[in-house]
Amino acid sequence: MGTEEGKRLIEKLQPHHNLKYLEVKKYHGLRMPGWITLLLNLVELHLTDCRELKYLPCLGNLLCLKVLRLIMLANLECIGEDTSVDSSSTFMPQLSIAKSSYLPPLETLEMSNLPKLKGWRRGVEDDHQFLKDGSNHSSSNKAELQLLPCFSDLKSLFIWNCPELTCFPCCPKMEDLTLLNFNSRMQMIINCERDVNLEVVIPFASSSSWSPHSEHSTAIKKVTISNVSWLNSVPVEAFQFVESLQIWGDKELGSLGEAENVFRGCSSSLRYLIISNCCILRSIVPGGLEHLTALEKLEIRNCNNLRISEEHQEEGVKCIGIAISDILPLPSNHHSLHTLTLHGLPQLVNLPNWMQFLPALQSLEISFCNQLKSMPNWMPNLQSLTHLTVSGCSKSLERRCQDSPGGDRPYIKHIPNIQFQDCFY
């Protein structure tokens, strides 16, 4: 649809009003055709690779719209454009649109590769400055915060490669949050609480009175993020229901200590932790892993500089992570970790000694750790271990684990299921 004729054709379309799913690819118009706001029964809308698209109309009247995916829109600057409002207007007039009619009742929102997107509407810079400087508890600011737009039903939010996005509407019911390659200055509003007869929206990054059991509070269960230090701006109570956390592609993360407050917040809820593609990560301690008493699955993947086998084990102290004097030890019989995956760790020479103090460990997968040459003599301590999978590692490791004199077979013979795959180094 790159020609003018193609654009005119799509503008003249009149889809049936009962249309529920619409996907538009490679549309080259500056704005979407007006009929898109008339599809009152539309449930799912996908816009992909519409490179000239600069504005989207207000979608608030699409009361059935539950899923919106915006992908590869190179020139999109704002969503929910209101042509009756001057972009140079002050903050308060821009917020005069009732939030009930301003945003669609989305449950899932994906925004991927939108390099120019600044916000859900024009003037979002004023929103960001307001949240940064004016979000105190005065009555005037509470009234103004009430006017900020709100995604009252949004449960899943995916943001990737939106470097200009610095402010996002309120999401009081969010359960699944993904933030990848995003602006570290971005502010979100996620917690809501009721104050007298006024619904007060407290900014995500500055809430001083988190009330997780209130009518409007969120229950985030899954977080995927590429800048874990950003989470330090969030009240630690926000993580108390998080069950899954993935730290992916964090280029600034040198130690898990930067995430310790987050781990403290979800100490009794987090069951699944993935640390992946963190290129400068060198140490997992001090890092707060000792707080994760409910952790069941731990995956560490593609961290080229991580040396988890270089540890300092204090005699008689058992903990998950390296036991050093400034780390709170975790008694081994209190830990629930049953699955451990180590993948793509070229600095891994020996399995870390702390692994022997994981009494519930049932499955151990080691892959593409080509410097690992042998199994430790403490492997028999892992009496619950039933599955050992080794793939893409060294041939010498595979040979040592076979029945041969002086090998490591005695250390792993108690494991019922052992697999070696593609060991060719």
C-alpha positions in Angstrom: 0.0 0.0 0.0 2.9 2.4 -0.7 1.1 4.3 -3.5 -1.4 7.1 -3.2 -3.9 4.9 -4.8 -3.4 2.2 -2.2 -3.8 4.8 0.6 -7.0 6.1 -0.9 -8.3 2.5 -1.2 -7.9 1.7 2.4 -9.4 5.0 3.5 -12.5 4.2 1.5 -12.9 0.8 3.1 -16.0 0.3 5.3 -15.4 -2.8 7.4 -18.4 -4.5 8.9 -19.3 -3.0 12.3 -19.2 -6.5 13.8 -15.5 -7.0 12.9 -13.6 -8.3 15.9 -10.0 -8.7 14.6 -8.1 -6.3 12.4 -4.4 -6.5 11.4 -2.9 -3.8 9.2 0.7 -4.2 7.7 2.8 -1.8 5.7 0.2 1.0 5.5 1.9 4.2 4.5 -0.6 6.8 5.6 0.3 9.6 8.1 -2.9 8.8 10.1 -5.1 5.8 10.3 -8.4 6.1 8.4 -11.3 7.5 10.4 -13.4 4.4 10.1 -11.1 2.6 12.6 -12.9 4.4 15.5 -16.3 3.2 14.3 -15.5 -0.5 14.7 -17.3 -0.7 18.0 -17.1 -4.5 18.3 -13.3 -4.7 17.6 -11.6 -6.9 20.1 -8.0 -7.1 18.8 -6.0 -4.6 16.7 -2.5 -5.2 15.3 -0.6 -2.4 13.4 2.8 -3.6 12.0 5.4 -1.9 9.9 3.4 1.2 9.1 6.4 3.4 8.6 4.8 6.7 7.8 2.1 6.5 10.6 2.7 9.4 12.9 -0.5 9.6 14.9 -3.3 7.3 16.1 -6.8 8.5 16.8 -8.3 8.3 20.3 -9.5 4.7 20.7 -11.5 5.2 23.9 -14.8 4.6 22.2 -13.8 1.1 21.2 -15.3 -0.4 24.3 -14.7 -4.0 23.2 -11.0 -3.6 22.4 -8.9 -5.9 24.6 -5.7 -6.4 22.7 -3.6 -3.8 21.0 -0.2 -4.5 19.3 1.9 -1.7 17.8 5.0 -3.1 16.1 7.6 -1.3 14.0 5.9 2.1 13.7 9.0 4.1 12.9 7.4 7.6 13.0 4.6 7.2 15.6 4.9 10.0 18.1 1.7 9.8 20.1 -1.3 7.6 20.6 -4.8 8.9 21.2 -4.3 12.2 19.3 -7.0 14.7 20.1 -7.0 17.2 17.2 -9.2 19.7 19.2 -6.4 20.2 21.8 -3.4 22.3 20.9 -0.1 20.5 21.5 1.2 23.7 23.1 -1.6 23.8 25.7 -0.8 23.7 29.4 -1.0 20.5 31.5 -4.5 20.9 32.9 -6.5 21.6 29.7 -4.9 18.6 28.1 -6.3 16.5 30.9 -9.8 17.8 30.5 -10.8 14.7 28.5 -12.6 12.3 30.8 -10.4 9.2 31.4 -13.4 6.9 31.0 -13.7 7.9 27.3 -10.0 8.5 26.6 -8.5 5.1 26.8 -9.8 1.7 25.5 -10.5 -1.1 28.1 -7.3 -3.0 27.1 -6.2 -6.1 28.8 -3.0 -6.7 26.7 -0.8 -4.0 25.2 2.4 -4.5 23.2 4.5 -1.6 22.0 7.6 -2.8 20.1 10.2 -0.9 18.2 8.6 2.6 18.4 11.7 4.8 18.4 9.8 8.2 18.3 6.9 7.4 20.7 6.7 9.9 23.5 3.4 8.9 25.1 -0.2 8.1 24.9 -1.1 11.7 23.9 0.6 15.0 23.0 2.0 16.9 25.8 3.2 13.8 27.7 6.4 15.7 28.6 4.2 17.8 31.0 2.9 14.6 32.5 6.4 13.4 33.2 7.4 16.7 34.8 4.3 16.7 36.9 5.0 13.2 38.2 8.6 14.1 38.9 8.1 17.4 40.6 4.5 17.8 41.7 3.3 14.4 42.9 2.9 15.2 46.6 -0.1 14.6 48.7 -1.6 18.1 48.6 -5.3 18.3 47.7 -4.6 20.2 44.5 -2.1 17.7 43.2 -4.4 14.8 44.2 -7.2 16.4 42.1 -4.8 16.8 39.2 -3.5 13.2 39.5 -7.1 12.0 39.3 -7.4 13.4 35.8 -4.4 11.4 34.5 -5.6 8.7 32.0 -5.9 5.2 33.4 -5.8 1.7 31.9 -8.2 0.3 34.5 -8.2 -3.3 33.1 -4.7 -3.7 31.7 -3.1 -6.9 32.9 -0.2 -7.4 30.4 2.2 -4.7 29.2 5.1 -5.3 26.8 7.4 -2.4 26.0 10.5 -2.9 23.8 12.7 -0.4 22.2 10.7 2.7 23.0 13.6 5.0 24.0 11.6 8.3 24.0 8.7 7.0 26.2 9.0 8.6 29.6 5.5 8.4 31.1 2.8 5.8 31.0 -0.8 5.8 32.2 -2.0 4.3 35.4 -2.3 0.4 35.4 -3.9 -0.6 38.7 -4.5 -4.3 37.7 -1.2 -5.1 36.0 0.0 -8.6 36.4 2.6 -9.1 33.7 5.2 -6.3 33.0 7.9 -6.4 30.3 10.3 -3.5 29.9 13.2 -4.0 27.4 15.5 -1.4 26.0 13.4 1.4 27.6 14.1 4.9 28.8 15.5 4.7 32.4 13.7 8.0 33.2 10.3 6.4 32.5 7.7 6.8 35.2 4.6 4.7 35.6 1.6 5.0 37.8 0.5 1.6 39.1 -0.8 1.9 42.6 -4.2 3.3 43.4 -5.7 4.0 46.8 -8.9 5.7 48.0 -8.6 8.9 50.1 -11.9 10.1 51.7 -14.2 10.7 48.7 -11.4 11.3 46.1 -9.8 8.5 44.1 -6.1 9.3 44.4 -3.6 7.9 42.0 -0.2 7.6 43.5 2.8 7.7 41.2 4.6 4.3 40.8 8.0 5.7 41.6 7.1 7.9 44.5 4.4 6.1 46.5 5.0 6.4 50.2 1.9 4.6 51.3 1.7 1.3 49.4 -1.5 -0.5 50.3 -1.4 -3.9 48.5 -4.7 -5.2 49.9 -6.8 -2.2 49.0 -9.5 -2.4 46.4 -7.4 -0.7 43.7 -4.0 -2.2 44.4 -2.0 -4.2 41.8 -0.7 -7.7 42.1 2.3 -7.9 39.7 3.2 -11.6 39.2 5.6 -11.6 36.3 8.4 -9.1 35.5 10.9 -9.1 32.6 13.3 -6.2 32.5 16.6 -5.1 30.9 17.5 -2.5 33.5 17.1 -4.0 37.0 18.4 -0.8 38.7 15.2 0.9 37.5 13.2 -1.3 39.9 15.0 0.4 42.8 12.7 3.4 42.2 9.7 1.3 43.0 8.4 0.7 46.5 9.7 -2.7 47.6 6.2 -3.7 48.6 5.2 -3.7 44.9 7.1 -7.0 44.4 5.5 -9.0 47.2 3.4 -11.1 44.8 5.9 -11.5 42.0 6.3 -15.2 41.1 8.6 -14.8 38.0 11.4 -12.4 37.4 13.6 -12.4 34.3 16.6 -10.0 34.1 17.5 -10.0 30.4 20.2 -8.1 28.5 21.1 -5.7 31.3 24.2 -4.0 30.0 24.9 -2.2 33.3 24.5 -5.0 35.8 27.8 -6.0 37.3 26.5 -7.6 40.5 23.2 -8.9 41.7 23.6 -6.7 44.7 21.8 -4.0 42.5 18.7 -6.1 42.8 18.8 -7.0 46.4 15.9 -4.8 47.4 13.8 -6.4 44.7 14.7 -9.9 46.0 13.8 -8.8 49.5 10.4 -7.6 48.3 9.5 -10.9 46.7 11.4 -13.2 49.1 8.3 -15.4 49.9 6.7 -15.3 46.5 9.4 -15.6 43.8 9.5 -19.1 42.3 11.2 -18.6 38.9 14.3 -16.5 38.3 16.1 -16.1 35.0 19.3 -14.1 34.6 20.2 -13.9 30.9 22.5 -12.1 28.5 24.0 -9.8 31.2 27.4 -9.2 29.5 29.3 -7.5 32.4 27.8 -9.5 35.3 30.7 -10.9 37.3 29.2 -11.9 40.6 25.9 -13.2 42.0 26.9 -12.1 45.5 26.3 -10.1 47.4 23.0 -10.2 45.6 20.1 -11.2 47.8 19.6 -14.7 46.5 19.7 -15.8 50.1 16.4 -14.1 50.7 14.5 -16.1 48.1 13.1 -18.8 50.3 10.4 -19.9 47.8 12.6 -20.1 44.7 12.0 -23.3 42.8 13.7 -22.7 39.4 16.9 -20.7 38.7 18.3 -20.2 35.2 21.6 -18.4 34.5 22.2 -18.0 30.8 24.7 -16.4 28.4 26.6 -14.3 31.0 30.1 -14.4 29.5 32.0 -12.8 32.5 30.2 -14.6 35.3 32.5 -16.6 37.5 30.1 -18.4 39.9 32.7 -21.1 40.7 35.1 -18.6 42.3 33.7 -18.6 45.8 34.8 -18.1 49.4 33.1 -20.8 51.4 33.1 -20.3 55.2 33.4 -23.5 57.0 30.2 -24.8 58.4 27.9 -22.2 56.8 25.4 -23.2 54.3 23.6 -20.8 52.0 22.3 -20.4 48.5 25.0 -18.2 46.9 28.5 -17.7 48.1 28.8 -17.8 51.8 30.8 -14.7 53.0 30.6 -12.9 56.2 28.2 -10.1 55.0 25.6 -12.4 53.6 22.7 -13.8 55.6 23.0 -17.6 55.5 20.1 -19.7 54.4 19.8 -23.0 56.2 19.9 -25.8 53.6 16.8 -27.6 54.9 14.7 -24.5 54.3 15.4 -24.1 50.6 13.0 -25.2 47.9 15.1 -24.9 44.7 14.4 -28.0 42.6 15.6 -27.0 39.1 18.9 -25.3 38.2 20.0 -24.4 34.6 23.5 -23.2 33.8 23.8 -22.3 30.1 26.5 -20.4 28.1 28.9 -19.6 30.9 32.4 -19.8 29.4 34.0 -18.8 32.7 32.5 -21.8 34.6 35.5 -24.1 35.5 34.0 -25.9 38.5 30.5 -26.3 39.8 30.2 -23.9 42.8 30.4 -25.6 46.2 27.1 -24.0 47.4 25.2 -26.3 45.1 25.8 -29.2 47.4 23.6 -27.5 50.0 20.4 -27.6 47.8 18.6 -30.6 49.3 15.5 -30.3 47.1 17.4 -30.1 43.8 15.9 -32.6 41.3 17.0 -31.4 37.9 20.4 -30.0 36.9 21.0 -28.9 33.3 24.5 -27.7 32.2 25.0 -26.6 28.6 27.6 -24.9 26.6 30.0 -24.4 29.5 33.1 -25.6 27.6 35.6 -25.0 30.4 33.9 -27.4 32.8 36.1 -30.5 32.8 34.9 -32.6 35.8 32.1 -33.3 38.3 32.8 -32.5 42.0 33.2 -35.2 44.6 30.3 -33.7 46.6 27.7 -34.6 44.0 26.4 -37.6 46.2 25.2 -35.0 48.7 22.4 -34.2 46.2 20.2 -37.1 47.1 17.1 -35.6 45.5 18.7 -35.2 42.1 17.0 -37.4 39.5 17.9 -35.7 36.2 21.3 -34.6 35.0 21.6 -33.2 31.5 24.9 -32.1 30.0 25.1 -30.7 26.4 27.5 -28.8 24.3 30.3 -29.2 26.9 33.7 -30.8 26.7 34.4 -34.3 25.5 36.8 -34.8 28.5 33.8 -34.1 30.9 31.8 -36.8 29.1 34.7 -39.3 29.3 35.3 -38.7 33.0 31.6 -39.4 33.7 31.8 -42.8 32.0 32.8 -46.1 33.7 36.5 -45.7 33.8 39.2 -45.8 36.6 39.8 -42.5 38.2 36.8 -40.9 36.6 33.8 -39.1 38.1 31.2 -41.8 37.6 31.1 -42.7 41.3 30.0 -39.1 42.1 26.9 -39.3 39.8 25.9 -42.9 39.8 23.1 -42.3 42.2 21.3 -40.1 39.6 18.6 -42.2 37.8 18.6 -40.2 34.6 21.8 -39.0 33.0 22.1 -37.6 29.5 25.2 -36.3 27.6 24.4 -34.6 24.3 26.7 -33.0 21.6 29.8 -32.8 23.8 32.4 -32.0 21.2 34.9 -29.5 22.7 
